[in-house]
Amino acid sequence: MGDPGFLPGFIGVGIDIAIRQILHHVNIALRCNKELASLKDLVISIHPILTQIQQYRLELNIKKGISTFQKDNKAAAVSEWLRKLDGVLQQTSDVVHQCTLPRRGVISRYKTSRKITRLISDINKHLQLLPLIQLAQTEELLLAQCMQRQTLQDSSSATISLQVPTTGFFIDESLVVGQEEAYGKLEKSVMDTEKGCFFRIGVVGKGGSGKTLLLKRVFNSQRVRNLFANHLLLWLTVSRIPSFTTLRNELCSQITMHTKVDLPVTASQDELKIWLNDRLKSKRFALFLDDVWEEGAKLLEELALLQLKELHSMSKIIVSSRNRRALLEMGVAESSIMAMKDLTEDKSWLLFANHAFLYNNGCLPANIDEKTAKVLCARCGGLPLAIKVVGRAMAGIVHSNEWESAVRRLPNVHSQDYQSSLYDHLRLSYDALGTCFDVNLQLCFLYLGAFLEDQIVLYTREVVHFWIGEGLLARKKLPDQLGYDDPFEIVKIYVNILADRCLIEPTMRDADGRVVCFRMHDVVRDLAIQIAEVEENCYFRAGRGLTALIENECSGRTRISLTDNKLSSLPRSMRVQEIRSLLMARNTDFREFPRKMIRRMTSLKILDLSDTSIQSLPESVGCLKQLVCLRLVALPIKKLPTSLTSLPCLEILDLNRSRITELPAGLHKLTSLRYLNLGSCEFLQSLPHKISALTSLQYLNIHRCSSLCTKAASKKVASINNLLSLTKLKILIMQNNGETIHEGTLGNMAEMESMELTLTRMASLPGDMINMPKLRELRLQCSHLVKMDFKFCEFQNLSYLALVGCEMLEELPDLHELKHLKQLEISKCFKIRKLPKGFAEIEAFPRLEIFSLAWLDKLEELPLVKAETMPSLQILSIVECKALKILPENYFKLKNLRKIGIYGCLIMFQNLEKIKRENIQLEVVTMSTTDTKEFIKKYLQVYEKIEGWVYGEYWSNELFVLLRNLIH
């Protein structure tokens, strides 16, 4: 589902700007009123259509490689249609602008009126082709979705894997240019079995030269994976200022994932070193250490690698670094160091064209001078990062003067000051954010420098809080209400724009192609920090290992990030009146927030004290009248100060995993509160009885609050049924703790988009649940549910559905009429013997892409599908359905099926030899029930950071996390 209001940075930028200019000029025009009124109505009607098409174009580019995009005539047709419409709108903007000029005569007004009439006719004629364009985009997007999840390995026949699969990195190989020689050389070195002894391999190169990409590609190599299939294939990202404790814990977690040896529960760090030594000394392993800066020998010592005396002869350590000396310190022989080379002129141009002309199918547009474009490409000096970012900055720019301006602005990246010239290139893309999109988007980008280096950022958990807190996602209104006003939607738009500009690197996307998790290249992050500190007076020192602050350095700053340090206090006399945001998360020795300092923080909008040791907040918190976001995640705090309820601007209150026992009785006074997270507050005993007065609330999480009593024993305690007044809720994560949810509670929530319900002691669901027309994601875990009386087909926008742990449910409802469903999971419904016949109908599940069945102990058969059934299905996964004996042959004939995964089942494949579809990958993993659960448990330990709800994209279901990572 596309994001409303999204305008990507290519042709759509020009169209959007033209529409804004036209409407602006119409409102201030002096003449031609009648024609202008008609034109205004027409442009208003165009905008929503363009919004959908532009979002489709970005999603398509995300899901498809450049090579496939070039070959698709439908993509070219849509681009050409947009290009022509852009031209007409640009003419319209110029003509309307003339109407704003004073002292215009009758003849001039008459000519202008005729021009407007003619342009209205041209636009209407152009729009007559719209149905064909919409058909082309639908067909093309379906094709892209099918291609997105194909395995990178080309196989001539179906394969059966007998090993537990391990995850790799998602890399779009079609976008990789110029690494053929380096890739072949490094892969050969990793696979070399003739050395006779353990050895180390180094890769050295400038920042942005492609070292990390090269290591990831070799890590993904099927040949390398086959060689280490029964051994250890490990990856650590080290970064500039590494935390050896974090790296050691991560390495231990990865080893436990590969082996069945558990870590000691209370092991000290010294004991972990011994444990690592024991695991590695006799086991063949390949350890990739990416981005090592200094202290290479110390790194090996801290990871118990320096103490290893006897190693398997085929074990390898592969290290990337900008510093050759660091590699030598780690024992890498000079002859084993491979230097990254700059791209040749031809390869540079190919990579540049793929990005700069992405929306013209990778081809140079006719109105852009090739010589100028090639000069701009040459200024990037063959450095891949600079080429990509500059290319994306120029994507969609069609005026030659802008290309010439970019050439004049950029120095050669190989000038004397390499770092400064590289930043100039990356700065081009940053500046374009303000001119093409929104100045606030520039500040959003700068804010990413506040996060830990190489951190996988969950943008909907942390970034959205900070961006909203700063007012960077404030309501955006185009003229005459053409726009969007939901910050939770705007953040998705902004993040996708940053990804499209190559300023962030997505690490996970949802089913709609939107970015869920991402990281920043350290060079780009350095740029963000530099601009933030020089131009915005910020102070970003995340993960520097600081134990104390220098007062003169941090005083008078506007934004301070000190996350992931070792601070125990702040300088009490530092100047804090200008501070807008203070991020102190994960300073575990930080125990007390200075009371007097709080009173002086009159401008503070964001305060993050998560994962510190603060046990109480002072009443002076009530003085923070500008505070918008307060994050107290995993805090040992038991009670909030009553003054908290007097914060008029507070929109975000995150108490997830805290030890809070009660909430202030006056919580209902926080009338601006949009986001309230009480998830996993195991000691919380009750909700305030007036919680229903929080009428602005959009997100509420009261899941896993095991001590919560909602059965109203007194008027001071709220019942779950008191939530019926929260009509603006969009996301609800709730556990009823045995309380019955009555009719009329959920039915009032017409704005609901994502909901997870964990219900006990309820044999049926409230029938008014169907009164949620906007619901897109639904997860039901109802242990006593016997039947579902309402029609699921009423959820016409539902794209994700999970029925988990419905242990008493014997029959599934008719789900096949859900026209927009993309992911369906049925898990731990132990009494279900068969699936509804409707699942096999030709019209069933027209958009379903992923279908997962797990732990259905009594499921005996699957419906006999036809080749036309589930036309979009790409992945079929079956986990431990032990009563199921056979998979019908027709499933192999589903036209878009790419992957069949069978895990821990005793299914007998008697028809494998009849498989004619060579592009289906069959994966069979034979494990016992205990082994499967143990594997999932260990696997999720590594990915615990992405467990949970992500503003409408749910990832914590163990089956879905397992399959998503294993299959992809």
KOLDOLUM-949759 format. One record per residue (C-alpha): x, y, z. Coordinates in steps of 0.5 Angstrom, whole numbers, plus 500, padded with zeros to 3 digits. Layout:
<gugus>
XYZ
...
</gugus>
This chain:
<gugus>
500500500
503507498
504512503
499518502
503525499
509522497
513525492
520522490
525526487
525526480
520528475
515528481
519533484
518538478
510536478
509537485
513544485
509546479
502544482
504548489
506554484
500554480
495554486
499559490
499564484
492562483
490565490
494571489
492573481
489579479
485577473
482571469
478569475
473564471
479561467
483560474
477557478
477552473
484551473
484550480
479545480
483541475
490541479
486539485
483533482
490531479
494531485
492525489
493521482
500523482
501522489
499515488
503514481
509517484
509513490
508507486
515509482
519509488
516502491
518499484
525502484
526499491
524492489
527492482
534492480
536497475
537492469
530489470
528496470
531498463
528492460
521494462
517498456
511499461
516503466
518507460
511508458
509511465
516515465
514518459
507520461
509523467
515527463
509530458
505532464
511535467
512539461
504541461
504543468
511547468
507551462
501552466
505555472
509560467
502562464
499563471
505567474
503572469
496573472
499575478
503581475
500588476
498593470
496588465
492591459
485588456
489585450
494581455
489579460
485576454
491572451
492569458
485567458
486563452
492560454
489558460
483555456
488551452
492548457
486546461
484542454
491539454
491537461
484533460
487530454
493528457
489525463
485521458
491516458
490515466
487508466
492505461
498508466
494505472
494498469
501499467
503500474
499495477
502490472
509492473
509493481
506485481
512483477
517487481
514484487
515477484
523479483
524482489
525476493
528471488
534468491
541471488
543464486
541462479
539455479
538450473
533446477
530445484
535444490
534441497
538444502
539439508
543444512
539449517
540455513
543462515
542469514
546473509
546481507
541483502
545486496
542488490
547485485
544489479
547495482
554493484
559495479
566494478
568489484
569483479
576482480
576484487
570479489
574474485
580475489
577475496
573469495
578465492
583467498
577465503
576458500
583457499
585450503
592449501
595454506
596449511
595453517
590459519
591465516
589472516
586477510
586484509
582489505
584496505
581502502
579509503
572511506
567510501
571505496
566499497
570495503
564493506
560491500
565487498
566483505
558482505
558480498
563474499
560473506
554472502
557467497
554461496
561457495
563460502
557458505
557451502
565451505
563453512
556450512
557445518
562450521
562457523
561463519
561470523
561477522
562483526
562490525
567494529
567501528
571507530
571507537
569499539
565497545
569490546
564488551
558489546
563485540
564479545
557478547
555479539
560474537
558469543
551470540
553468533
556462535
551459540
546460534
551455530
552450535
548447541
552449546
549455551
553460554
553460562
548464564
552468569
558468566
563474567
567477561
573473563
569467563
566469556
573469553
575462556
568460553
570463546
577460546
574453547
569454542
574457536
580453538
578446534
572449530
573451523
571458522
571464518
570471522
569477518
571484522
569490518
571497519
577496524
580503525
585502531
588497536
587491532
592487536
587489542
581487538
584480537
585479544
579482547
575477542
580471545
583470538
590472540
590467545
589461540
595457539
592451535
587453530
583449524
588449518
582452514
580458519
580465516
580472519
578477514
579484516
577491512
580497514
582504512
589503516
594499513
598499519
592496523
592490519
599489520
598490527
593484527
598479524
596480516
601479512
603484507
602479501
595478504
593485504
588487498
587494496
581497494
582500487
578506484
573505479
575506472
572511467
567506464
565503470
564510474
560512468
556506468
555506476
553514475
548513470
545507474
543512479
543519476
538517470
535512474
528514472
530515465
531507465
539509466
539512459
542519458
536524457
536528451
536535454
542533458
549535455
553528456
560532456
557536462
555529466
561526465
565531467
561531474
562524474
569524473
569529479
567523484
574520482
572513481
570513489
563509489
560512495
561519492
558517485
552514488
550520492
552525487
548521482
542520486
542528488
542529480
536524479
530528476
534534474
533536467
535543466
543544464
544550468
543546474
548540472
553546470
552549477
554542480
560541476
563548478
561547485
564540486
572539486
575533484
575528490
582527489
584534491
589535496
584535502
581528500
576528506
574535505
573534498
569528499
564532504
563537498
560531494
556528499
554535501
551536494
545531496
544534503
543541500
538538495
534535500
532543502
531545495
527539492
523537498
523540505
528544509
526540515
528534512
535536512
534537520
532530520
538527516
542531521
539528527
541521525
548523527
546523534
545515533
551510535
556509529
554503525
547502529
542499526
536504527
529502528
526508525
519508528
522506535
527512536
527516530
520518529
520520537
526525536
523528529
516529532
519532538
523537534
517539530
520536524
514532522
509538524
503538519
504539512
499543508
499544501
494550499
487548499
488542504
492538499
497535503
498530509
498531517
500525520
507525523
507517523
506517515
510523514
516519517
515513513
515518507
522522509
526515511
524513504
526519501
533519505
534512502
532514495
538519495
543514498
544517504
542511509
542504507
536500508
537493512
530491512
523493508
516491510
511488505
510495501
517496500
518501506
524502510
523499517
531498519
537502516
544504518
548510515
555509512
560512517
562517512
555520511
554520518
561524519
558529514
551529518
555530525
560536522
554540519
550539525
555541530
558547525
551550522
546547528
550548534
549541536
554536540
553529538
558524542
554518541
559511543
565515545
566512551
566518555
566518563
566526563
564532559
568538558
563544560
566549555
565544549
557542551
555549554
550553550
548547545
542546542
542539541
546534545
547526544
551522549
548516548
552509549
557512554
560511561
557518564
555518571
553526571
553532568
557538569
552542574
554549572
553548564
549553560
543549558
537554556
538553549
538545549
532543545
534535546
538531551
539524549
543520555
540513553
545507555
549511560
548505565
552509571
548515570
543515577
541522578
538528574
540534577
534538579
536545579
539544572
532541569
529548572
533552567
532547561
526552558
527550551
527542552
523538547
526531548
529528554
531521553
534517559
532510557
537504560
540509565
540507573
535513575
530511580
526517580
525523577
524530581
518534581
521540577
520536571
514539571
518546569
519543562
513546559
516545552
517538553
514534547
518527548
520523554
523516553
524512560
525505557
528500561
528505567
528502574
523508576
517505580
513512580
512518576
512525579
505528579
508534576
509530569
501531568
502539567
506538561
502541556
506539549
507532551
506528545
510522547
511518553
515511552
515507559
517500555
520495560
520500566
519498573
513503574
508500578
503506578
501512573
499519576
492520577
492526573
495523566
488525563
491532563
496530558
491532552
496532547
499525548
499521542
504516544
503512550
508505551
507501557
509495554
512489558
511494564
510487568
509491575
504496573
498494577
492499574
491504569
488511571
480511570
480517566
485514561
479515556
480522556
486522552
482523546
489525542
492518543
494514536
498509539
497505545
501499548
499495554
501488552
505484557
503487563
502481567
500485574
495489570
488489573
483492569
477489572
475495575
474494583
474501584
472508580
480509580
482503576
480503568
477497565
479496558
472497556
474504558
478505552
472506547
473514547
480513544
477514537
483516534
487510536
491508530
495502533
493498539
497492542
493490548
493484553
486483556
488479562
482475562
477481562
471480557
471486551
464488550
461490544
462497543
469498545
473496539
468498534
469506535
476506533
475507526
482510525
485503527
490501522
494496526
492492532
495486536
490482541
492477546
486475549
484470554
478467557
474469551
470464546
469469541
471476538
467482539
462483532
463490532
471489530
469490523
468497524
475498522
475500515
482502515
485496519
492494515
495489520
492484525
495479529
490475534
492470539
486468543
487461547
480460548
477462542
472457539
469461533
469467529
462470527
464476523
466476516
473478515
472480508
469486511
477488512
478490505
485494507
488488511
495486508
497482514
494477518
496472523
492467527
497465533
495460539
488460537
488453541
481451541
479454534
477448530
475452523
478458520
473463517
473465510
479469509
480468501
476474500
481479503
483482496
489486499
492481504
499480502
502476508
498470512
500466518
497461521
500458527
499454533
492453532
492445534
485443533
485445525
484439521
483442514
483449511
477452508
475450501
475457499
483457499
483454493
478458489
481461483
479468486
482467492
488471495
489475489
495479492
498474497
505474497
507470503
503464506
506461513
503455516
506453523
505448529
498446526
499439529
492436526
492439519
492433515
491436508
492442504
486444499
488442492
489449488
489451481
494454477
491461477
490460485
494465489
497469483
502473487
504468492
512468492
513464498
510458502
512456508
510450512
513449519
512442524
505440521
507433523
500430521
501433514
503427509
504430502
504437498
500437492
503437486
499443484
503448488
509447484
505450478
503457482
505461477
509466481
511461487
519462488
520459494
517453498
520452505
519446509
522446516
521440521
516436517
515429515
512430509
514425503
515429497
514423492
513428486
519432486
521429480
515431476
517439478
517442471
518449474
526451474
525457478
522454484
527453490
525448495
528448501
527442506
530442513
529436517
529437525
525435531
520439535
525441540
531443535
526447531
524451537
531451540
534454533
528459533
530461540
538462539
536466532
532471535
537473541
541475535
535479532
532482539
533489537
528488531
523484536
516488537
511492533
514497528
508502527
504498523
509493521
509487526
516483526
516479533
512473531
517468532
515464525
515470521
522473524
525466523
522465516
523472513
531472515
532464513
528465506
531472505
</gugus>
